[in-house]
Amino acid sequence: MRSPFARAVSRLVALALTAVVSWTSAYADSVFDDQQVRHGRVVQIDSKGIGLVEGCGQGAPIALPWSAINDVVLDGRCDGSAGRPTVAGGGICEAKVVNRFFIFVKQGGKPIMADQVQLTKDGIFHYTDRMQNVTGHGPVADLSAISYHQSCPDGAQAVAPPTTFCSERVQFAANFSYEAPLGNQILTRGFSFYTEFYEGAQKSTAEERQTLVATIRTGFGTALTSWFSGLLQRRAGYDPALQAFIDTLVSKSAGGYVMLLPPQVIALDCPQSATFVVRVYKTKDGPFAPHMERKVAYAGMPGRTLVLNFADYPCWNQGFFKYVFDTSNRCINIDSILTHELGHAFGLDHVGEPDSIMTPYIQVTQPSDRDFDRFAAQLLKSVQGQAPGAITFTTDNGVSVEKSP
């Protein structure tokens, strides 16, 4: 066993590593370890390590794990080198030290501390602080350095992110993941969406928006359950790869009970990590302008954007499998509409079958057997789809609930 003095010394050293880091002006991306510094362009960042193209060339990046590096100074130019970060501080940790990321921003101030980091291809940097239960997203160009050092958990404090970043509370869902298990990249093991509101002078209150977002979230959940329950029922006739994926969504008890858990849905306050964008139009412009054919919704096909018509149809609710459009109060069943639009999002076209959920004039509340089979085939195709927020409007990706006059 170590003596109390030895333990105190180790805690002093650990706390020293959590102190504020300062450095000279950086003129290139630089990666430091205890022995050397490498210069080049950092092109990949995640919780395992970084990818560095040395010398700022166009070659393949070399993978450097965080266990082999300490600090990364970011600049974005490749015409020089940065100074080595310096460390100072002292104190005693009351709890066991842990390895954490220290994220420094160009506007200065204390670093953001995080447990997970990731740089996506669109240049957006994502981090998660489990101790504060916060996740943040913003341009990597606003960061100046990232360090990976030991930290005292009892000394962790919340630090405001840059004004260009969006932060929100971490949400939890069963088996949630952004992994795309099949060829169709629209399908991920977790489903998240961000809602954009297009309103006129009469703005919705925060409570009204919150209620509407909750309705959309539940509608997505019902729509995904509708699609995947059909795949489960017809599983035996599908490709082995699809069968294997369906099996990962199912739990069985010794008594013979079966529980299906389709991709879970969460509603986000930040758009940067959303798998889908939902646009709610409460004004008669854009795709729902008066001169346009009246549609209740559009979807990117294939894609990750849905557009809902709240201008002509202000009443949307959970109709489940009772109706599509209640003519007595002109309320839309959001479950049926989102089931249809998700079919488009995964790449399904309109069909002329009255019992199909994929008709241009929707009359049924759930997919037919042929819909399930077409959906199953589409999931196995190599499909990338449009990014969240991108959509091309055509007559074939809009749906109506009333026949045109």
C-alpha positions as a printed Julia matrix, in Angstrom:
405×3 Matrix{Float64}:
   0.0     0.0     0.0
   1.15    3.52   -0.72
   1.7     5.91    2.18
  -0.64    8.9     2.73
   2.23   11.13    1.63
   2.6     9.23   -1.69
  -1.14    9.41   -2.32
  -1.13   13.14   -1.66
   1.77   13.65   -4.06
  -0.03   11.72   -6.81
  -3.11   13.84   -6.31
  -1.03   17.0    -6.5
   0.42   15.85   -9.79
  -3.01   14.92  -11.12
  -4.49   18.28  -10.22
  -1.57   20.05  -11.84
  -2.59   18.46  -15.09
  -6.07   20.01  -14.83
  -4.81   23.56  -14.67
  -5.31   26.17  -17.36
  -3.08   25.68  -20.38
  -1.52   28.62  -22.24
   0.38   28.63  -25.5
   1.89   30.93  -28.07
   0.09   31.79  -31.28
  -0.44   28.69  -33.39
   0.4    28.63  -37.09
  -0.43   25.0   -37.82
  -2.21   22.02  -36.33
   0.29   20.48  -33.94
   0.16   17.26  -31.96
   2.3    16.86  -28.85
   3.36   13.86  -26.83
   6.04   13.59  -24.17
   8.8    13.06  -26.75
   8.01   15.01  -29.91
   5.68   17.28  -31.82
   4.05   16.47  -35.17
   2.8    19.15  -37.56
   0.13   18.83  -40.21
  -3.62   18.92  -40.61
  -5.93   17.26  -38.08
  -8.76   15.76  -40.13
 -10.34   13.36  -37.64
 -11.15   13.64  -33.95
 -13.07   11.22  -31.77
 -12.86    9.74  -28.29
 -10.34    7.12  -29.43
  -7.83    9.47  -31.0
  -7.15   11.73  -33.99
  -6.26   11.43  -37.66
  -3.32   13.58  -38.78
  -2.2    14.26  -42.34
   1.43   15.11  -41.75
   2.92   18.03  -43.64
  -0.55   19.17  -44.72
  -0.48   16.97  -47.8
  -3.33   15.04  -49.35
  -2.33   11.59  -48.16
  -4.18    9.26  -45.86
  -4.22   10.34  -42.21
  -2.22    8.46  -39.64
  -4.16    7.34  -36.56
  -2.85    8.56  -33.21
  -4.6     7.31  -30.05
  -5.08    9.65  -27.1
  -2.96    7.31  -25.01
   0.0     8.33  -27.2
  -0.62   12.1   -27.32
  -1.32   14.86  -24.82
  -2.28   18.04  -26.62
  -3.58   19.11  -30.02
  -3.25   22.76  -31.02
  -5.62   23.72  -33.84
  -5.13   26.53  -36.28
  -6.42   25.48  -39.69
  -3.39   26.77  -41.6
  -0.45   24.66  -42.64
   2.44   27.06  -42.92
   4.26   26.8   -39.62
   4.27   25.25  -36.16
   2.83   25.95  -32.76
   4.5    26.28  -29.39
   4.15   23.49  -26.84
   1.37   24.1   -24.3
   2.6    24.82  -20.78
   0.95   23.54  -17.6
   0.8    25.04  -14.12
  -1.27   24.53  -10.99
  -1.52   22.56   -7.77
  -3.83   21.13   -5.13
  -5.18   17.83   -3.87
  -7.87   15.62   -5.41
 -10.43   14.23   -2.98
 -11.62   11.64   -5.48
  -9.94    9.23   -7.88
  -8.54   11.03  -10.92
 -10.02   10.36  -14.36
  -8.88   11.07  -17.92
 -10.89   13.86  -19.55
 -10.75   16.19  -22.53
 -10.0    19.9   -22.07
 -11.44   21.94  -24.95
 -10.01   25.43  -25.4
 -11.85   28.04  -27.46
 -10.37   30.95  -29.36
 -12.37   33.52  -27.41
 -10.41   32.53  -24.3
 -11.53   31.68  -20.79
 -11.56   28.38  -18.93
 -11.6    25.18  -20.97
 -14.71   23.07  -21.45
 -14.26   19.64  -19.89
 -15.71   16.62  -21.68
 -15.76   12.83  -21.64
 -16.47   12.29  -25.35
 -15.45   14.28  -28.44
 -16.06   13.91  -32.15
 -15.39   15.89  -35.33
 -17.86   15.16  -38.14
 -17.25   15.65  -41.85
 -19.25   18.9   -41.93
 -16.65   20.57  -39.68
 -18.86   20.42  -36.58
 -17.24   19.49  -33.29
 -19.35   17.58  -30.76
 -18.61   16.97  -27.09
 -20.37   15.34  -24.14
 -19.77   16.24  -20.5
 -21.24   13.37  -18.49
 -20.54   15.03  -15.14
 -22.67   18.05  -16.08
 -25.01   15.93  -18.27
 -24.5    18.34  -21.18
 -23.69   17.9   -24.86
 -22.54   20.67  -27.19
 -22.04   21.22  -30.92
 -20.32   23.93  -32.93
 -17.7    24.78  -35.58
 -14.28   23.29  -34.96
 -12.83   26.53  -36.37
 -13.76   28.21  -33.06
 -11.5    25.88  -31.07
  -7.83   26.56  -30.37
  -6.71   23.35  -28.66
  -7.76   20.02  -27.17
  -5.87   18.36  -24.33
  -6.32   14.89  -22.86
  -5.16   14.73  -19.25
  -6.06   13.48  -15.83
  -8.66   15.47  -13.94
 -10.17   15.69  -10.47
 -13.89   14.84  -10.73
 -14.68   16.8    -7.57
 -13.29   19.95   -9.17
 -15.31   19.81  -12.4
 -17.39   22.9   -13.09
 -19.77   23.87  -15.87
 -18.19   26.23  -18.42
 -20.25   28.16  -20.95
 -19.5    27.11  -24.55
 -18.71   29.66  -27.29
 -21.66   31.7   -28.52
 -21.46   29.85  -31.85
 -22.05   26.51  -30.09
 -25.4    25.0   -29.19
 -25.64   23.0   -25.97
 -28.4    20.91  -24.43
 -29.04   18.29  -21.79
 -28.01   14.73  -22.59
 -30.99   12.48  -23.32
 -31.11    8.75  -22.84
 -32.96    6.11  -24.88
 -32.71    2.33  -24.93
 -30.18    0.94  -27.45
 -29.77    4.41  -28.96
 -26.98    4.73  -31.5
 -26.27    6.62  -34.73
 -24.88    3.45  -36.28
 -26.35    2.57  -39.71
 -26.63   -1.24  -39.55
 -27.66   -1.85  -43.18
 -26.88   -0.45  -46.62
 -29.61    2.2   -46.38
 -27.87    4.93  -44.35
 -31.17    6.65  -43.52
 -31.81    3.86  -41.04
 -29.89    4.28  -37.79
 -30.35    2.53  -34.47
 -31.44    5.8   -32.9
 -33.8     8.42  -34.37
 -33.4    12.08  -33.41
 -35.03   15.17  -34.88
 -34.87   18.95  -34.66
 -37.97   21.09  -35.29
 -37.88   24.35  -37.24
 -40.88   26.71  -37.07
 -41.93   28.92  -39.98
 -44.47   31.33  -38.51
 -45.97   34.71  -39.3
 -46.61   37.53  -36.87
 -48.57   35.21  -34.55
 -45.75   33.32  -32.85
 -46.34   30.14  -30.9
 -45.61   30.24  -27.2
 -42.81   28.12  -25.77
 -45.4    25.82  -24.21
 -47.25   25.41  -27.54
 -43.99   24.54  -29.3
 -43.06   22.07  -26.6
 -46.46   20.37  -26.91
 -46.17   20.18  -30.68
 -42.64   18.74  -30.55
 -43.88   16.09  -28.1
 -46.71   15.22  -30.53
 -44.23   14.86  -33.4
 -41.93   12.71  -31.27
 -44.77   10.34  -30.33
 -45.9    10.28  -33.97
 -42.44    9.22  -35.13
 -42.42    6.51  -32.47
 -45.76    5.14  -33.67
 -44.67    5.32  -37.32
 -41.42    3.44  -36.68
 -43.26    0.85  -34.62
 -45.76    0.4   -37.44
 -43.05   -0.2   -40.03
 -40.89   -2.5   -37.9
 -43.73   -4.55  -36.45
 -44.65   -5.5   -40.01
 -41.06   -6.5   -40.74
 -41.07   -8.66  -37.62
 -44.29  -10.42  -38.63
 -42.95  -11.13  -42.12
 -39.35  -11.76  -41.02
 -39.09  -15.33  -42.37
 -39.34  -14.17  -45.98
 -36.58  -11.57  -45.84
 -32.83  -11.51  -46.52
 -30.65  -12.99  -43.73
 -28.97   -9.61  -43.14
 -32.34   -7.98  -42.52
 -33.45  -10.9   -40.36
 -30.34  -10.48  -38.21
 -31.05   -6.77  -37.75
 -34.7    -7.39  -36.84
 -33.53   -9.92  -34.25
 -31.46   -7.23  -32.52
 -34.68   -5.25  -31.95
 -36.53   -8.11  -30.28
 -36.44   -9.44  -26.73
 -38.1   -12.74  -25.79
 -39.03  -14.1   -22.37
 -39.0   -17.7   -21.21
 -42.79  -17.59  -21.18
 -42.95  -16.82  -24.89
 -43.6   -13.08  -24.72
 -42.0   -10.99  -27.47
 -41.12   -7.3   -27.14
 -40.17   -5.21  -30.19
 -37.99   -2.16  -29.56
 -37.67   -0.2   -32.83
 -35.2     2.71  -33.09
 -36.05    5.06  -30.22
 -36.93    8.71  -30.89
 -35.58   11.79  -29.12
 -36.34   15.46  -29.81
 -33.27   17.74  -29.78
 -32.83   21.44  -29.02
 -29.7    21.58  -31.22
 -29.77   20.72  -34.94
 -26.14   19.65  -35.32
 -26.59   16.02  -34.28
 -30.18   15.44  -35.42
 -30.76   12.63  -37.9
 -33.92   14.39  -39.18
 -35.18   17.96  -39.5
 -38.92   18.66  -39.27
 -40.19   21.99  -40.64
 -43.54   23.18  -39.36
 -45.12   25.75  -41.71
 -47.78   27.92  -40.1
 -47.7    30.41  -42.96
 -49.01   29.88  -46.49
 -45.72   30.28  -48.31
 -42.95   28.07  -49.57
 -44.28   24.63  -50.49
 -47.75   25.53  -49.14
 -48.3    28.83  -50.97
 -51.92   29.43  -52.09
 -51.18   28.77  -55.78
 -49.74   25.35  -54.98
 -51.7    22.11  -54.92
 -52.78   21.55  -51.33
 -50.53   19.01  -49.67
 -50.44   18.09  -46.01
 -46.75   17.14  -45.92
 -43.58   16.57  -47.94
 -40.47   14.49  -47.34
 -37.01   14.31  -48.82
 -36.89   11.18  -50.99
 -34.63    9.64  -49.92
 -33.59   12.08  -47.25
 -33.83   13.35  -43.71
 -36.22   16.3   -43.94
 -40.0    16.41  -43.4
 -42.25   19.41  -43.96
 -45.69   19.69  -42.33
 -48.6    21.96  -43.39
 -49.98   23.64  -40.27
 -51.23   26.62  -42.31
 -54.14   24.78  -43.94
 -54.37   22.08  -41.25
 -53.67   23.56  -37.79
 -55.03   20.53  -35.92
 -52.66   17.53  -35.67
 -53.06   14.83  -33.05
 -52.49   11.18  -32.22
 -55.16    9.36  -34.22
 -53.35    6.02  -33.95
 -55.21    3.68  -36.32
 -58.65    5.34  -36.13
 -58.54    7.74  -39.09
 -56.26    9.7   -41.41
 -58.29   12.9   -41.63
 -61.25   13.64  -39.36
 -63.56   15.73  -41.54
 -65.74   16.7   -38.55
 -62.97   18.81  -36.99
 -60.39   18.8   -39.82
 -57.77   17.15  -37.59
 -54.85   15.25  -39.1
 -53.67   11.92  -37.7
 -49.95   12.62  -37.37
 -49.18    8.9   -36.99
 -50.44    8.04  -40.47
 -48.79   11.05  -42.11
 -45.39   10.36  -40.53
 -45.65    6.67  -41.44
 -46.15    7.73  -45.08
 -43.39   10.34  -45.03
 -40.89    8.01  -43.38
 -41.54    5.63  -46.27
 -40.45    8.43  -48.63
 -37.47    9.27  -46.43
 -36.18    5.71  -46.75
 -36.71    5.9   -50.54
 -40.18    4.52  -51.27
 -42.19    6.03  -54.16
 -45.91    6.6   -54.41
 -47.96    3.62  -55.57
 -51.47    3.27  -56.93
 -52.73    0.62  -54.52
 -55.74    1.74  -52.41
 -54.66   -0.34  -49.4
 -51.13    1.11  -49.39
 -49.89    3.76  -46.96
 -47.81    5.12  -49.88
 -50.62    6.45  -52.11
 -50.53   10.18  -53.07
 -53.99   10.57  -51.49
 -53.63    8.68  -48.23
 -56.67    6.7   -47.06
 -55.28    4.0   -44.73
 -53.59    4.26  -41.36
 -50.87    1.62  -41.66
 -48.74   -0.1   -44.32
 -49.94   -3.07  -46.36
 -48.02   -6.34  -46.73
 -46.67   -5.11  -50.08
 -45.54   -1.89  -48.38
 -43.59   -3.92  -45.82
 -41.91   -5.97  -48.55
 -40.92   -2.87  -50.52
 -39.64   -1.28  -47.31
 -37.59   -4.39  -46.52
 -36.01   -4.34  -49.98
 -35.25   -0.62  -49.69
 -33.4    -1.06  -46.39
 -30.92   -3.41  -48.08
 -30.09   -0.98  -50.88
 -27.05    1.29  -50.77
 -28.74    4.63  -50.02
 -27.08    7.79  -48.68
 -29.93   10.3   -49.02
 -30.05   14.07  -48.62
 -28.68   15.64  -45.44
 -30.97   16.89  -42.66
 -32.45   20.21  -43.76
 -32.07   19.55  -47.5
 -35.15   18.74  -49.58
 -36.21   18.87  -53.21
 -39.95   19.43  -53.64
 -41.74   17.36  -56.28
 -45.33   16.23  -56.69
 -44.24   12.69  -55.89
 -42.98   13.4   -52.38
 -46.06   15.24  -51.12
 -49.21   13.67  -49.7
 -52.84   14.83  -49.6
 -55.72   13.94  -47.31
 -58.4    15.57  -49.47
 -59.1    15.0   -53.14
 -58.27   17.94  -55.41
 -61.37   19.84  -56.56
